[in-house]
């Protein structure tokens, strides 16, 4: 099965190794990745540090492929995503990320790229934007946005990362307000193809209609 949308739970390089391996393993030798770190506040973590981190991520993958990347910064011209073999969207503030991608119309490019079979990885904030609502992380809405819509590529499901099994009540309440929620731990990730999603790493959890469902392999979604 070939997957083209990968969502990571937001852990460090060691935590996300299973989903990261699946993402990089589907790329061909000589692939060029567009890395988008703009969810990060550059006053806190500068983009040079992001580039260093992504270089370490590439070197941690055990394969013999020659894979390189270019990094897009908010101040740079908007790239044409079709020229890249894959896109990697990093974590940070989900509302800030969604707004930047929308304002530059890069969001439209990315969604179209996926619909044409392009390969995209989103980690943490980069994962959450693909769900129905980004209201799963209202605590990040420090720009007081009244628009909580994600890109809706996962049917009725919204996404929250950094999942902890001590937070069931929070997720029950969240799903009763927003609808079905996918909860991804830092040590896990999901790969999607049409209406199938498969877990790589530790189990993920689905919350809907007051029910919590543990997923360890592949299931269909709507």
C-alpha positions in Angstrom: 0.0 0.0 0.0 1.3 3.4 -1.0 0.6 6.2 1.4 1.0 9.9 0.6 0.0 11.8 3.8 2.0 11.2 6.9 1.1 12.7 10.3 3.6 12.6 13.2 2.7 12.9 16.9 5.2 15.6 17.6 8.0 13.7 19.4 11.7 14.0 18.9 13.7 12.1 16.3 13.9 9.0 18.4 10.2 9.1 19.2 9.0 9.4 15.6 11.4 7.0 14.0 8.7 4.6 12.8 6.6 7.1 11.0 9.6 9.0 9.8 11.1 5.8 8.3 7.9 5.1 6.3 7.9 8.7 5.0 11.5 8.7 3.9 11.3 5.1 2.6 8.7 6.0 0.0 11.0 8.6 -1.5 13.3 7.8 -4.4 17.0 8.2 -4.5 17.9 11.9 -5.3 14.6 13.2 -3.9 14.3 16.9 -2.9 12.1 17.8 0.0 10.5 21.2 0.7 10.8 21.7 4.5 8.4 24.3 6.0 9.3 25.3 9.6 7.3 28.5 9.7 5.0 27.3 12.6 8.0 28.1 14.8 8.5 31.5 16.4 11.9 32.5 15.1 12.4 34.7 18.1 12.4 31.5 20.2 13.9 28.9 17.8 15.7 30.4 14.7 15.3 28.8 11.3 19.0 27.9 11.2 18.4 25.6 14.2 15.5 24.1 12.3 17.7 23.4 9.3 20.3 21.8 11.6 17.5 19.6 13.1 16.2 18.5 9.7 19.8 17.6 8.7 20.0 15.4 11.8 16.7 13.9 10.9 17.8 12.9 7.5 21.0 11.4 8.8 19.1 9.3 11.3 17.2 7.4 8.6 18.9 4.1 7.9 18.8 3.9 4.1 21.3 4.5 1.3 19.2 7.1 -0.6 20.6 10.5 -1.4 17.9 12.8 -0.1 18.2 16.6 0.2 16.0 19.5 1.2 15.3 23.2 0.7 13.8 25.2 3.6 11.1 27.8 3.0 11.0 30.8 5.3 8.0 33.1 5.7 10.0 36.1 4.2 11.1 34.2 1.1 9.1 34.1 -2.2 6.4 31.4 -2.1 7.7 28.2 -3.6 6.1 26.2 -6.3 5.5 22.9 -4.5 5.2 20.8 -7.7 8.9 21.0 -8.3 9.6 19.0 -5.1 9.4 15.2 -4.5 7.9 15.7 -1.0 6.9 18.3 1.5 7.6 18.3 5.3 5.7 20.7 7.5 7.1 21.1 11.0 5.5 21.8 14.3 5.0 25.0 16.4 1.9 27.1 16.7 -1.0 25.6 14.6 -3.0 28.8 14.2 0.1 30.8 13.1 1.0 28.0 10.6 -2.5 27.8 9.2 -2.7 31.5 8.7 0.7 31.8 7.0 -0.1 29.0 4.6 -3.5 30.5 3.8 -2.2 34.1 3.4 0.5 33.0 1.0 -1.9 30.6 -0.8 0.6 27.9 -0.2 -2.2 25.9 1.5 -4.0 25.6 -1.9 -0.8 24.4 -3.5 -0.3 21.8 -0.8 -3.8 20.4 -0.9 -3.7 20.2 -4.7 -0.3 18.6 -4.5 -1.8 15.9 -2.2 -4.8 15.3 -4.5 -2.4 14.7 -7.4 -0.6 12.0 -5.3 2.2 14.2 -3.9 3.9 13.1 -0.6 3.4 15.3 2.5 4.5 14.9 6.1 3.1 17.0 8.9 4.5 16.9 12.4 2.5 18.2 15.4 1.0 21.6 14.1 1.9 20.4 10.6 -0.4 17.4 11.2 -3.2 19.2 12.9 -3.9 21.5 10.0 -5.0 18.6 7.8 -8.0 17.7 10.1 -11.5 19.2 10.0 -10.8 21.7 12.8 -7.7 23.1 14.5 -9.9 23.9 17.5 -8.3 20.9 19.1 -5.5 23.2 20.1 -7.4 26.3 21.2 -4.7 27.1 23.7 -2.5 28.0 20.8 -5.0 30.6 19.5 -3.1 33.6 20.8 -4.0 35.6 17.6 -7.7 35.4 18.6 -8.7 33.9 15.3 -12.4 33.2 14.9 -11.7 30.7 12.1 -10.9 27.2 13.4 -11.1 25.3 10.1 -8.4 22.9 9.0 -8.0 21.5 5.5 -10.5 18.7 6.1 -8.6 16.0 4.3 -9.4 13.4 6.9 -13.2 13.4 6.5 -15.0 14.3 9.7 -11.9 13.8 11.9 -9.8 16.5 13.6 -6.3 15.8 15.0 -4.5 16.5 18.3 -0.9 15.5 18.8 1.3 14.9 21.9 -1.4 12.6 23.2 -1.2 11.4 26.8 -3.4 8.6 28.2 -4.1 10.7 31.3 -6.2 13.1 29.3 -9.3 11.0 28.5 -11.8 13.5 29.9 -10.3 16.3 27.8 -10.7 14.3 24.7 -14.2 13.2 25.4 -15.2 16.8 25.9 -13.2 17.8 22.8 -15.0 15.2 20.6 -18.4 16.1 21.9 -17.8 19.7 20.8 -15.8 19.3 17.6 -16.8 15.8 16.4 -14.5 12.8 16.0 -10.9 13.4 17.1 -7.7 11.4 16.3 -5.2 11.5 19.3 -1.6 10.8 18.2 1.1 10.2 20.9 4.6 11.6 20.4 5.8 8.0 19.8 3.5 7.3 16.9 2.2 8.5 13.6 -0.4 7.8 10.9 -0.1 7.3 7.2 -3.1 7.9 4.9 -4.3 6.7 1.5 -7.7 7.7 0.4 -10.0 6.4 3.2 -7.4 4.2 4.9 -5.1 5.1 7.8 -2.4 3.0 9.3 -0.5 3.3 12.6 3.3 3.3 12.7 4.6 3.3 16.2 2.6 3.1 19.4 -1.3 2.9 19.2 -3.3 6.0 18.4 -6.8 6.6 19.8 -10.0 7.7 18.2 -12.6 9.6 20.3 -16.2 9.8 19.0 -19.7 9.6 20.5 -18.3 9.1 24.0 -16.3 6.1 23.0 -12.5 5.7 22.9 -11.1 3.3 20.4 -7.5 2.0 20.3 -5.9 1.6 16.9 -2.8 -0.4 16.4 -2.8 -1.2 12.7 -4.9 -0.1 9.6 -8.5 0.9 9.5 -10.9 2.7 7.2 -12.2 6.2 8.1 -14.9 8.5 6.8 
